[in-house]
Amino acid sequence: MYRAIKKNSEVDVSERKVWKGLRQGDLNSLGMLYDLYVDQLFSVGMKMIKDRHLVQDQIHELFLDLYKYHGKLSEVQNVGGYLVTSFK
């Protein structure tokens, strides 16, 4: 499972590369970030809202906004933390 190895610095570097790709407008990078973080974001959302459909809609809105504003995104050190904070 991905989360079990997430602490590995090599994974952090890869996430930052994917983030950089998103910032450059790469749709594949957006999809990779979605695949990596959708479960975590869903868990956070369900703890806050408890409405499955609303949580799913909000996750999709977050990723649409990330792509829409990809040119304005800054470099981040903790991609997961940025996504969770943005989602909240």
FENTARA-V40288 format. One line per field, one symbol per residue. ss: DSSP state (@ for helix, = for strand, . for the rest). psi: psi as a letter, one per 30 degrees, with the letter a starting at -180 (. if undefined). burial: b if it has 16 or more other C-alpha atoms within 10 Angstrom, else e. Layout:
ss = ???
psi = ???
burial = ???
//
This chain:
ss = .@@@@...@@@@@@@@@@@@@@@...@@@@@@@@@@@@@@@@@@@@@@...@@@@@@@@@@@@@@@@@.@@@......@@@@@@@@@.
psi = keffgffkfeeeeeeeeeeeeefggjeeeeeeeeeefeeeeeeeeefeegjeeeeeeeeeeeeeeeeegeffklklejeeeeeeeee.
burial = eeeeeeeeeeebeebbebbbbbbebeeebbeebbeebbeebbebbeeeeeeeeebbebbeebbeebbeebeeeeeeeebbeebeeebe
//
